[in-house]
Amino acid sequence: MITEDPQLEMRLRHYGSTVRQEARVSPELHARIIARVGHHAPARPYRMLVQLAAAAAMVLVALGAMGVVLKLRADELAKASPHVTSVFPAAGATHVPLKGEFRVSFSARPSGLAVLRVSPADAVLQPARWVDTTMIVAYAGLHPSAQYELILSADYRDHLGDRGHFEKRWTFTAEGPAQITALVPAAGERNAARNGQITVQFARRPVVDPVVRIEPADGTLMPGSWTDTTWTVPYSGLQPLRTYQATLDLSFGSPGADFHRAWSFISEPGTPPGNIALIWYATSSRFASPMPTPTPQASNAPNATTPYRMVALDWSGAVVGSLYLSGPALQAPDGTRLDFGAGTIDQAGRQVATSTSTKGGPGFADDSRHMCAMRNAAGGDFGGPEPEPGWIFAGPIGGPLHRIAQAGSVGGQSGPRIVACSYQNDRAVVVEDVIMWTSEVWVYRLSTGALLYHHQYTSGAVASSVMASRDGRYLAEQTTSTDAQGHQIYADTIIRRTSDGAVVARLSGQTVNAFSWDGSRVITMPALGSPESHEVRLVDWQRGQTLWRLAEPPGIAPGFAYVFSLGRPGGTDLIVGVAANSTGQSPVDQLWLVHADGAATSVAKGPIFPSFQEGF
């Protein structure tokens, strides 16, 4: 018996354990063999048992060898399997663009053909291309907000010739439909610029560029460009008062994915009428770039090189015209004439006069057909280092100017300034400013040059912000004083009648910005450093009543806003706009039409750059 041969039993047990370890014989089979060897069965012939044990051992060796070979080949095949290091879009990704590229990066480029599919198969996939070890598949036509599965598969072979199949699946969700958050011109907008820009702001920038069209196609569209999520298309040459249909298309490669938007707007009127009073403003700042050489002969022909868009309102607040210039312009009181750098143009953009700017002018008269200017005695511009006497010259726009009278002198930090030029009341008012103060004031009769009023101020007593009513009957003088620390502060503003020099009103803590046309109302702003208010006001100065209030822009000190005012010729209304920058270089957010009783209406919204300053 085997059990009677300890050495044989030991060898068989050792051999069985070795076979079990190397060939990975199942624990059950190994236990059965050991149990069989160790079982004290009835004695059998010794030879038969030896033969059975040897046969069993041979079977185990064969099975073990086969298992080792299979494991080695499986390991080699596994080594040849593609290994993905990253994918785009990632598993579970959302907001995947409707058009773009799928990317799969491998540790090494697969030896066999790799195929990428998408399910559902409603997108168009281009043939794969490779960049190093990255597989790139361009796609188009994903449906908005749809969920997709990407399937990557590849057949491969190892160096032993064994074949394998690789497959990887992951899901993602396509982005939602394109969302437009703002349009300019807006849908249904009236008075859209004839020269301007179509701007389309998206909630999220699309991966394709929009295609914008306008019908009728009588304008010119320039190439578009992106700024963050906003697509901008400059255009020019739209016709006045025409309805236009604008369309925007985003093509993602399939009808189910493409985006379409249509809207309409009406262009602004063209040349305004010449027989009504106008209010002009620009939509871009005259400080934005150096003034180009004016070309008024072509000023009403819209094109991409005329950046200054001028809009004309009537005194009801309605848009009645527009004008495109190569530079900024300032209007006459009734708006039918505009000072355009080297000359004067009418409301249609036609040049009506050439002139040169001089110190203290030119200044339009209240009839909008004459002008006043400060010049030297010979009628020329001031020059040279020595002070020169200043002379008032006046006459028709485009015609010869006549010397009226001498007022002040130009030199150093002093000079005369025309504050009223009234052909309707035959008056001219000139003040002399010295640094930050006003030193003198003169009132002359334009027709004869006769001096009607003259007053000298105590040095430093009146700030250099004296205003006059358009007819020269009243002056608004901002008085100054010093505080306990010796700092200059603004005190009351006094209203002075020029016929006799009498003080007829006093306004506390307010600086007068403009008189109404008839002189009965004033627009005021807080005096510099005034703690009392942050308001622009319409005041009936004769009765001491505040009729209208408008808060100054937030974040600025009292009196540091810039107030634009224009009186209605022959009436009592005023147009008022307030800018946050004390120099007037920042835009006005809206223009207010303010009536004599204090009722006010917003007639235009910004950004606005008024073509008037302190009003007549």
C-alpha positions as CSV (number, residue, x, y, z in Angstrom):
1,M,0.0,0.0,0.0
2,I,1.1,3.6,-0.6
3,T,0.5,4.5,3.0
4,E,2.9,1.8,3.9
5,D,5.6,3.6,1.9
6,P,6.2,6.9,3.8
7,Q,8.7,8.2,1.1
8,L,6.2,7.7,-1.7
9,E,3.4,9.3,0.2
10,M,5.6,12.3,0.9
11,R,6.7,12.7,-2.7
12,L,3.2,12.4,-4.0
13,R,1.9,15.0,-1.5
14,H,4.8,17.4,-2.3
15,Y,4.3,16.9,-6.1
16,G,0.5,17.4,-5.8
17,S,1.1,20.7,-3.9
18,T,3.6,21.9,-6.5
19,V,1.2,21.1,-9.3
20,R,-1.5,22.9,-7.5
21,Q,0.6,26.0,-7.2
22,E,2.0,26.1,-10.7
23,A,-1.0,24.9,-12.7
24,R,-3.6,26.4,-10.3
25,V,-5.4,23.1,-9.9
26,S,-8.7,23.7,-8.3
27,P,-8.7,23.3,-4.5
28,E,-11.4,20.6,-4.8
29,L,-9.4,18.4,-7.1
30,H,-6.3,18.8,-5.1
31,A,-8.1,17.8,-1.9
32,R,-9.6,14.8,-3.5
33,I,-6.2,13.5,-4.7
34,I,-4.6,14.0,-1.3
35,A,-7.6,12.4,0.4
36,R,-7.4,9.5,-1.9
37,V,-3.7,9.0,-1.3
38,G,-4.2,9.2,2.5
39,H,-7.3,7.0,2.7
40,H,-6.7,3.7,4.4
41,A,-8.6,1.7,1.8
42,P,-8.4,-2.0,1.6
43,A,-5.1,-3.2,0.3
44,R,-4.7,-3.2,-3.5
45,P,-1.9,-4.3,-5.6
46,Y,1.0,-2.0,-5.1
47,R,1.8,-1.7,-8.8
48,M,-1.8,-0.6,-9.7
49,L,-1.7,2.1,-7.2
50,V,1.6,3.4,-8.5
51,Q,0.3,3.5,-12.0
52,L,-2.8,5.3,-11.0
53,A,-0.9,7.9,-9.1
54,A,1.5,8.4,-12.0
55,A,-1.3,8.8,-14.4
56,A,-3.0,11.3,-12.2
57,A,0.2,13.3,-11.9
58,M,0.6,13.4,-15.6
59,V,-2.9,14.7,-16.1
60,L,-2.3,17.3,-13.5
61,V,1.0,18.3,-15.2
62,A,-0.7,18.6,-18.6
63,L,-3.5,20.6,-17.2
64,G,-1.2,22.9,-15.4
65,A,1.0,23.5,-18.4
66,M,-2.0,24.3,-20.6
67,G,-3.3,26.8,-17.9
68,V,0.1,28.5,-17.9
69,V,0.2,28.8,-21.6
70,L,-3.4,30.2,-21.8
71,K,-2.6,32.7,-19.0
72,L,0.5,33.9,-20.8
73,R,-1.3,34.4,-24.1
74,A,-4.2,36.1,-22.3
75,D,-1.7,38.5,-20.7
76,E,0.0,39.2,-24.0
77,L,-3.4,39.9,-25.6
78,A,-4.4,42.2,-22.7
79,K,-1.2,44.1,-23.2
80,A,-2.1,44.8,-26.8
81,S,-5.6,46.2,-25.9
82,P,-6.1,49.9,-26.6
83,H,-5.7,52.1,-23.5
84,V,-7.8,55.3,-23.4
85,T,-6.3,58.1,-21.3
86,S,-9.0,60.8,-21.8
87,V,-12.1,61.6,-23.8
88,F,-13.9,64.7,-24.9
89,P,-16.7,65.3,-24.0
90,A,-16.2,63.6,-20.7
91,A,-18.6,61.0,-19.4
92,G,-21.7,62.8,-18.1
93,A,-20.8,66.1,-19.7
94,T,-23.5,68.7,-20.3
95,H,-23.9,71.7,-22.6
96,V,-21.8,69.9,-25.2
97,P,-21.7,72.1,-28.4
98,L,-24.0,71.1,-31.2
99,K,-21.1,71.2,-33.6
100,G,-17.5,70.5,-32.8
101,E,-15.0,67.7,-32.4
102,F,-15.0,64.4,-30.4
103,R,-11.6,63.5,-29.1
104,V,-10.2,60.3,-27.7
105,S,-6.6,60.1,-26.5
106,F,-4.8,56.8,-26.2
107,S,-1.6,55.9,-24.4
108,A,-0.5,54.5,-27.8
109,R,-2.2,54.5,-31.1
110,P,-4.2,51.3,-31.6
111,S,-2.7,48.8,-34.1
112,G,-6.1,48.1,-35.6
113,L,-9.0,50.3,-36.8
114,A,-10.7,52.3,-34.2
115,V,-14.3,53.4,-34.8
116,L,-16.4,56.0,-33.0
117,R,-20.2,56.0,-33.2
118,V,-22.9,58.2,-31.7
119,S,-26.3,57.0,-30.7
120,P,-28.9,58.1,-31.6
121,A,-27.3,58.6,-35.0
122,D,-28.8,62.0,-35.9
123,A,-25.4,63.8,-36.0
124,V,-23.1,63.8,-39.0
125,L,-19.6,62.4,-38.2
126,Q,-16.6,63.1,-40.4
127,P,-13.8,60.6,-41.0
128,A,-11.5,60.3,-38.1
129,R,-8.1,62.0,-38.2
130,W,-5.2,61.5,-35.9
131,V,-2.9,63.9,-34.1
132,D,-0.2,61.8,-32.5
133,T,-2.1,59.4,-30.3
134,T,-5.4,61.4,-30.3
135,M,-8.3,60.4,-32.5
136,I,-10.4,63.4,-33.6
137,V,-13.8,63.1,-35.1
138,A,-15.5,66.3,-36.3
139,Y,-19.3,66.3,-35.9
140,A,-22.3,68.5,-36.6
141,G,-26.0,68.3,-36.1
142,L,-26.5,67.3,-32.5
143,H,-30.0,68.1,-31.4
144,P,-30.4,70.7,-28.6
145,S,-30.7,69.3,-25.1
146,A,-30.6,65.7,-26.4
147,Q,-28.7,62.9,-24.6
148,Y,-26.2,60.8,-26.6
149,E,-24.1,57.8,-26.1
150,L,-20.6,57.5,-27.7
151,I,-19.4,54.0,-28.6
152,L,-15.7,53.5,-29.2
153,S,-14.7,50.1,-30.7
154,A,-11.5,48.6,-32.1
155,D,-10.3,45.2,-33.2
156,Y,-6.7,44.5,-32.4
157,R,-4.0,41.7,-32.5
158,D,-1.0,40.9,-30.4
159,H,2.4,39.8,-31.5
160,L,1.4,36.1,-31.1
161,G,-1.4,36.6,-33.7
162,D,-4.2,36.4,-31.2
163,R,-7.2,38.8,-31.9
164,G,-9.2,40.9,-29.5
165,H,-12.1,43.4,-29.5
166,F,-12.2,46.6,-27.5
167,E,-15.3,48.7,-26.7
168,K,-15.9,51.7,-24.5
169,R,-19.2,53.6,-24.0
170,W,-20.1,56.9,-22.3
171,T,-22.9,59.4,-22.4
172,F,-23.3,63.2,-22.6
173,T,-26.0,65.8,-23.1
174,A,-26.0,68.4,-25.9
175,E,-26.3,72.1,-25.1
176,G,-29.7,73.7,-25.2
177,P,-31.0,75.9,-28.1
178,A,-29.1,79.2,-28.7
179,Q,-30.5,82.0,-26.4
180,I,-30.4,85.6,-27.5
181,T,-30.4,88.0,-24.5
182,A,-30.3,91.3,-26.4
183,L,-30.7,92.7,-29.9
184,V,-29.7,96.1,-31.4
185,P,-31.7,97.3,-33.2
186,A,-34.4,95.6,-31.1
187,A,-37.4,93.9,-32.5
188,G,-40.0,96.5,-33.4
189,E,-37.6,99.4,-32.7
190,R,-38.3,102.7,-34.5
191,N,-35.7,105.2,-35.5
192,A,-32.9,102.7,-35.8
193,A,-29.6,104.2,-37.0
194,R,-29.1,104.3,-40.8
195,N,-25.4,103.8,-40.1
196,G,-24.7,101.6,-37.2
197,Q,-24.2,98.1,-35.8
198,I,-26.3,95.1,-35.5
199,T,-25.3,93.6,-32.1
200,V,-26.6,90.2,-30.9
201,Q,-25.8,89.2,-27.4
202,F,-26.1,85.4,-26.6
203,A,-26.4,83.8,-23.2
204,R,-23.6,81.5,-24.3
205,R,-21.4,82.0,-27.3
206,P,-22.2,79.5,-30.1
207,V,-19.5,77.5,-31.7
208,V,-20.3,78.8,-35.1
209,D,-20.5,82.3,-36.4
210,P,-23.9,83.8,-37.0
211,V,-25.0,84.8,-40.5
212,V,-26.9,88.0,-40.5
213,R,-29.0,89.4,-43.4
214,I,-31.1,92.5,-43.9
215,E,-34.0,92.8,-46.4
216,P,-34.4,94.8,-48.4
217,A,-30.7,94.6,-49.2
218,D,-30.2,98.3,-49.9
219,G,-27.5,98.7,-47.2
220,T,-24.0,97.3,-46.8
221,L,-23.1,94.8,-44.2
222,M,-19.5,94.5,-43.0
223,P,-17.9,91.3,-41.6
224,G,-19.0,90.5,-38.1
225,S,-16.8,89.9,-35.1
226,W,-17.1,88.6,-31.5
227,T,-16.7,90.4,-28.3
228,D,-17.2,87.9,-25.5
229,T,-20.7,86.6,-26.2
230,T,-21.8,89.4,-28.5
231,W,-21.7,89.3,-32.3
232,T,-21.4,92.7,-34.0
233,V,-22.0,93.4,-37.6
234,P,-21.4,97.0,-38.8
235,Y,-23.7,98.3,-41.5
236,S,-24.3,101.5,-43.5
237,G,-26.6,103.0,-46.1
238,L,-30.1,102.1,-44.9
239,Q,-32.8,104.3,-46.3
240,P,-34.8,106.7,-44.1
241,L,-38.1,105.5,-42.6
242,R,-38.0,102.0,-44.1
243,T,-39.0,98.8,-42.5
244,Y,-36.2,96.2,-42.5
245,Q,-36.4,92.5,-41.9
246,A,-33.3,91.1,-40.2
247,T,-32.5,87.4,-40.0
248,L,-29.9,85.5,-38.0
249,D,-28.9,81.9,-38.7
250,L,-26.7,79.5,-36.9
251,S,-25.9,76.4,-39.0
252,F,-25.0,73.3,-36.9
253,G,-25.2,70.8,-39.7
254,S,-28.7,69.5,-39.6
255,P,-32.2,71.0,-39.8
256,G,-33.0,69.8,-36.3
257,A,-30.0,71.5,-34.8
258,D,-29.9,74.8,-36.8
259,F,-31.1,78.1,-35.2
260,H,-33.1,80.8,-36.9
261,R,-34.2,84.2,-35.6
262,A,-36.1,87.0,-37.5
263,W,-37.1,90.4,-36.4
264,S,-38.0,93.8,-37.9
265,F,-37.2,97.4,-37.2
266,I,-37.8,100.8,-38.8
267,S,-34.9,103.1,-39.7
268,E,-34.7,106.7,-38.6
269,P,-35.8,109.7,-40.7
270,G,-33.2,111.4,-42.8
271,T,-32.8,115.1,-43.3
272,P,-34.9,117.0,-40.7
273,P,-37.2,119.9,-41.7
274,G,-35.6,123.3,-41.8
275,N,-38.6,125.3,-40.6
276,I,-38.9,124.1,-37.0
277,A,-36.7,124.3,-33.9
278,L,-34.5,121.3,-33.4
279,I,-32.7,119.6,-30.5
280,W,-29.6,117.8,-31.5
281,Y,-27.5,115.1,-29.8
282,A,-24.8,112.7,-30.9
283,T,-24.6,109.0,-30.0
284,S,-20.8,109.0,-29.6
285,S,-18.5,111.3,-27.7
286,R,-16.6,114.2,-29.4
287,F,-13.8,113.3,-27.0
288,A,-13.5,109.7,-28.2
289,S,-10.9,110.6,-30.8
290,P,-9.2,113.6,-32.3
291,M,-11.4,115.7,-34.5
292,P,-10.9,114.7,-38.1
293,T,-10.8,117.3,-40.9
294,P,-14.4,118.2,-41.5
295,T,-16.0,117.3,-44.8
296,P,-19.5,118.8,-44.5
297,Q,-20.2,118.6,-48.3
298,A,-20.6,114.8,-47.9
299,S,-21.9,114.9,-44.3
300,N,-25.4,113.6,-45.0
301,A,-24.2,110.6,-47.0
302,P,-24.1,107.7,-44.5
303,N,-21.0,105.5,-44.8
304,A,-18.6,103.6,-42.5
305,T,-16.2,106.5,-42.2
306,T,-18.6,109.0,-40.7
307,P,-18.7,108.0,-37.0
308,Y,-20.7,110.9,-35.6
309,R,-24.4,110.1,-35.7
310,M,-26.5,113.2,-35.0
311,V,-30.1,112.8,-34.0
312,A,-32.6,115.6,-34.2
313,L,-35.7,115.9,-32.0
314,D,-38.5,118.4,-32.2
315,W,-39.8,120.1,-29.1
316,S,-42.4,117.4,-28.5
317,G,-39.5,114.9,-28.1
318,A,-40.1,113.1,-31.4
319,V,-37.2,112.1,-33.6
320,V,-37.5,114.1,-36.8
321,G,-34.2,113.7,-38.5
322,S,-30.6,112.5,-38.5
323,L,-27.3,113.5,-39.8
324,Y,-23.9,111.8,-40.2
325,L,-20.7,113.8,-39.8
326,S,-17.0,113.2,-39.7
327,G,-16.7,115.2,-36.6
328,P,-18.8,116.7,-33.7
329,A,-21.0,119.8,-34.0
330,L,-22.6,122.3,-31.7
331,Q,-26.0,123.7,-32.5
332,A,-27.5,127.2,-32.7
333,P,-30.5,127.9,-30.4
334,D,-33.1,126.7,-32.9
335,G,-30.9,123.8,-34.3
336,T,-31.2,124.9,-37.9
337,R,-27.4,125.7,-37.9
338,L,-24.5,123.7,-36.5
339,D,-21.0,124.9,-35.8
340,F,-18.9,122.2,-37.5
341,G,-15.2,122.8,-36.8
342,A,-14.1,124.9,-39.7
343,G,-17.5,126.2,-40.7
344,T,-21.2,126.2,-40.3
345,I,-23.7,123.8,-41.8
346,D,-27.5,123.7,-41.9
347,Q,-29.7,121.0,-40.6
348,A,-29.2,119.0,-43.9
349,G,-25.5,119.0,-43.6
350,R,-24.8,121.6,-46.3
351,Q,-22.1,124.1,-45.5
352,V,-23.4,127.7,-45.3
353,A,-20.3,129.5,-44.0
354,T,-16.6,129.1,-43.3
355,S,-15.1,130.6,-40.2
356,T,-12.2,130.2,-37.8
357,S,-12.7,129.6,-34.1
358,T,-11.5,132.5,-31.9
359,K,-11.1,132.9,-28.2
360,G,-14.4,133.5,-26.6
361,G,-16.3,132.4,-29.7
362,P,-17.8,132.0,-32.1
363,G,-21.1,132.1,-30.4
364,F,-24.5,131.9,-32.1
365,A,-26.9,134.7,-31.5
366,D,-30.4,134.0,-30.2
367,D,-31.9,134.4,-33.7
368,S,-29.6,131.5,-35.0
369,R,-28.7,133.6,-38.0
370,H,-26.1,135.9,-36.5
371,M,-23.0,135.4,-34.3
372,C,-20.8,137.2,-31.9
373,A,-17.0,136.6,-31.4
374,M,-14.1,138.0,-29.5
375,R,-11.2,139.1,-31.6
376,N,-8.4,141.6,-31.6
377,A,-8.8,145.1,-32.8
378,A,-8.0,144.1,-36.4
379,G,-10.6,141.4,-36.4
380,G,-8.0,138.6,-36.2
381,D,-7.2,135.9,-33.7
382,F,-5.2,136.6,-30.6
383,G,-1.6,135.9,-30.6
384,G,1.7,136.8,-29.0
385,P,2.8,136.7,-25.4
386,E,1.6,140.2,-24.5
387,P,-1.9,141.0,-23.4
388,E,-4.2,142.3,-26.1
389,P,-7.5,144.2,-25.8
390,G,-10.5,142.2,-26.7
391,W,-13.2,143.4,-29.1
392,I,-16.7,142.2,-29.7
393,F,-17.4,141.4,-33.4
394,A,-20.9,140.5,-34.6
395,G,-22.7,140.0,-37.8
396,P,-24.5,137.4,-40.0
397,I,-23.3,133.8,-40.2
398,G,-21.1,133.6,-43.3
399,G,-21.2,137.4,-43.7
400,P,-18.7,140.1,-42.6
401,L,-18.5,140.7,-38.8
402,H,-18.4,144.2,-37.6
403,R,-16.4,145.5,-34.6
404,I,-18.8,146.6,-31.9
405,A,-16.9,147.6,-28.8
406,Q,-13.9,146.8,-26.6
407,A,-14.3,144.5,-23.6
408,G,-11.5,143.0,-21.5
409,S,-8.1,141.8,-22.6
410,V,-6.6,138.5,-23.5
411,G,-3.3,137.5,-21.9
412,G,-1.9,135.3,-19.1
413,Q,-4.7,133.6,-17.3
414,S,-7.4,136.1,-18.1
415,G,-9.7,136.7,-21.0
416,P,-13.2,137.8,-22.0
417,R,-16.1,135.4,-22.6
418,I,-19.4,136.1,-24.4
419,V,-22.3,135.0,-22.3
420,A,-25.2,136.4,-24.3
421,C,-25.5,137.5,-28.0
422,S,-29.1,138.7,-28.6
423,Y,-30.0,140.1,-31.9
424,Q,-33.6,139.9,-30.8
425,N,-33.0,142.3,-27.9
426,D,-30.0,144.1,-29.4
427,R,-27.6,143.1,-26.6
428,A,-24.2,141.5,-26.1
429,V,-23.0,140.5,-22.6
430,V,-19.3,139.9,-22.0
431,V,-17.5,138.9,-18.8
432,E,-13.8,138.9,-18.0
433,D,-12.6,135.8,-16.1
434,V,-9.3,135.9,-14.2
435,I,-8.2,132.4,-13.1
436,M,-11.2,131.1,-11.1
437,W,-13.1,134.4,-10.7
438,T,-15.0,136.9,-12.7
439,S,-13.6,140.5,-12.5
440,E,-15.9,142.5,-14.8
441,V,-19.1,142.4,-16.9
442,W,-20.2,144.6,-19.8
443,V,-23.5,144.9,-21.6
444,Y,-23.4,146.6,-25.0
445,R,-26.0,147.5,-27.6
446,L,-25.1,145.5,-30.8
447,S,-26.5,148.0,-33.2
448,T,-24.5,151.0,-31.9
449,G,-21.9,149.7,-29.6
450,A,-23.3,151.8,-26.7
451,L,-22.3,150.6,-23.2
452,L,-25.6,149.8,-21.3
453,Y,-24.1,148.3,-18.1
454,H,-20.7,147.8,-16.6
455,H,-19.8,146.3,-13.2
456,Q,-16.5,145.5,-11.5
457,Y,-16.5,142.7,-8.9
458,T,-14.4,142.5,-5.8
459,S,-11.5,140.2,-6.5
460,G,-12.4,136.6,-5.6
461,A,-16.0,137.5,-4.8
462,V,-17.7,135.9,-7.8
463,A,-16.8,132.6,-9.4
464,S,-16.0,132.4,-13.1
465,S,-19.4,130.8,-13.8
466,V,-21.5,133.9,-14.4
467,M,-24.5,133.1,-16.6
468,A,-26.8,135.5,-18.5
469,S,-30.3,135.2,-19.8
470,R,-30.3,134.8,-23.6
471,D,-31.5,138.4,-24.0
472,G,-29.0,139.9,-21.6
473,R,-31.6,141.2,-19.1
474,Y,-30.4,139.1,-16.2
475,L,-27.2,137.8,-14.7
476,A,-26.7,134.9,-12.4
477,E,-23.6,135.4,-10.2
478,Q,-22.2,132.6,-8.1
479,T,-20.7,134.3,-5.0
480,T,-17.8,132.9,-3.1
481,S,-16.3,133.2,0.4
482,T,-13.9,131.4,2.7
483,D,-14.5,129.0,5.5
484,A,-12.8,128.9,8.9
485,Q,-9.8,127.1,7.5
486,G,-9.4,129.7,4.7
487,H,-10.7,127.4,1.9
488,Q,-12.8,128.9,-0.8
489,I,-16.4,127.9,-0.7
490,Y,-19.5,128.7,-2.9
491,A,-22.1,130.8,-1.2
492,D,-25.4,132.1,-2.6
493,T,-26.2,132.8,-6.3
494,I,-27.7,136.2,-6.9
495,I,-29.8,137.2,-9.8
496,R,-29.0,140.7,-11.0
497,R,-31.0,142.9,-13.4
498,T,-28.7,144.5,-16.0
499,S,-31.0,147.5,-16.7
500,D,-30.2,149.0,-13.3
501,G,-27.8,146.5,-11.6
502,A,-30.3,145.7,-8.9
503,V,-30.2,142.3,-7.2
504,V,-33.6,140.8,-7.7
505,A,-33.3,137.3,-6.2
506,R,-31.0,135.1,-4.1
507,L,-30.7,131.3,-4.3
508,S,-29.0,129.5,-1.4
509,G,-26.6,126.6,-2.1
510,Q,-27.4,126.5,-5.8
511,T,-25.5,127.4,-9.0
512,V,-27.5,128.6,-12.0
513,N,-26.8,126.6,-15.1
514,A,-29.2,128.2,-17.6
515,F,-32.2,130.5,-17.9
516,S,-35.3,129.6,-19.8
517,W,-35.8,131.5,-23.0
518,D,-38.2,134.1,-21.4
519,G,-35.9,134.4,-18.3
520,S,-38.5,133.4,-15.8
521,R,-37.1,130.0,-14.9
522,V,-33.6,128.8,-14.1
523,I,-32.0,125.3,-14.1
524,T,-29.7,125.0,-11.0
525,M,-27.3,122.4,-9.6
526,P,-25.8,122.2,-6.2
527,A,-23.1,124.7,-5.5
528,L,-19.7,123.1,-5.1
529,G,-19.3,121.7,-1.7
530,S,-23.0,122.3,-0.8
531,P,-24.2,119.8,1.7
532,E,-27.8,120.6,1.2
533,S,-28.8,118.7,-1.9
534,H,-27.7,116.4,-4.7
535,E,-30.4,117.7,-7.1
536,V,-30.7,119.4,-10.4
537,R,-33.7,121.7,-10.1
538,L,-36.1,123.9,-12.2
539,V,-36.7,127.0,-10.1
540,D,-39.1,129.9,-10.5
541,W,-36.6,132.4,-9.2
542,Q,-39.1,135.3,-9.0
543,R,-41.2,133.4,-6.6
544,G,-38.5,131.2,-5.0
545,Q,-40.3,128.0,-5.9
546,T,-38.7,124.7,-6.9
547,L,-40.8,123.2,-9.6
548,W,-38.8,120.1,-10.6
549,R,-36.0,118.0,-9.2
550,L,-33.7,115.4,-10.7
551,A,-31.1,113.5,-8.6
552,E,-27.5,113.9,-9.6
553,P,-25.8,110.7,-10.7
554,P,-24.8,108.6,-7.7
555,G,-21.3,108.5,-6.4
556,I,-20.2,112.1,-7.2
557,A,-19.8,115.1,-4.9
558,P,-22.5,117.8,-5.0
559,G,-21.9,120.2,-7.9
560,F,-19.5,117.9,-9.8
561,A,-22.1,116.8,-12.3
562,Y,-22.2,118.4,-15.7
563,V,-25.6,119.8,-16.7
564,F,-26.6,120.3,-20.3
565,S,-29.5,122.8,-20.8
566,L,-31.3,124.3,-23.8
567,G,-34.2,126.7,-23.8
568,R,-37.0,126.5,-26.3
569,P,-36.8,129.4,-28.6
570,G,-39.8,131.7,-28.0
571,G,-41.1,129.4,-25.2
572,T,-40.7,128.4,-21.6
573,D,-39.7,124.7,-21.9
574,L,-36.1,123.4,-21.4
575,I,-34.2,120.3,-22.4
576,V,-32.0,119.0,-19.6
577,G,-29.4,116.2,-19.4
578,V,-27.0,115.4,-16.6
579,A,-23.6,113.7,-17.0
580,A,-21.6,112.3,-14.2
581,N,-18.3,113.8,-15.4
582,S,-17.8,117.5,-14.5
583,T,-16.1,118.1,-17.8
584,G,-19.1,116.9,-19.8
585,Q,-17.1,114.0,-21.4
586,S,-19.2,111.2,-20.0
587,P,-22.6,110.4,-21.6
588,V,-26.0,111.6,-20.5
589,D,-28.3,108.7,-19.6
590,Q,-31.4,110.5,-20.8
591,L,-32.8,113.9,-21.9
592,W,-35.7,115.5,-20.1
593,L,-38.2,117.8,-21.6
594,V,-39.1,120.1,-18.6
595,H,-42.1,122.4,-18.9
596,A,-42.5,125.7,-17.0
597,D,-44.9,124.1,-14.5
598,G,-42.4,121.4,-13.6
599,A,-44.0,118.6,-15.6
600,A,-41.2,116.6,-17.2
601,T,-40.9,113.8,-19.7
602,S,-37.9,111.6,-20.7
603,V,-37.7,112.0,-24.5
604,A,-34.4,110.2,-25.3
605,K,-32.3,107.5,-23.6
606,G,-28.5,107.2,-23.7
607,P,-25.8,107.1,-24.2
608,I,-26.4,110.6,-25.3
609,F,-23.9,113.4,-26.0
610,P,-25.8,116.6,-26.3
611,S,-24.9,119.1,-29.1
612,F,-25.6,122.0,-26.7
613,Q,-24.0,123.1,-23.5
614,E,-25.4,125.7,-21.1
615,G,-28.6,126.9,-22.6
616,F,-29.6,130.3,-24.0
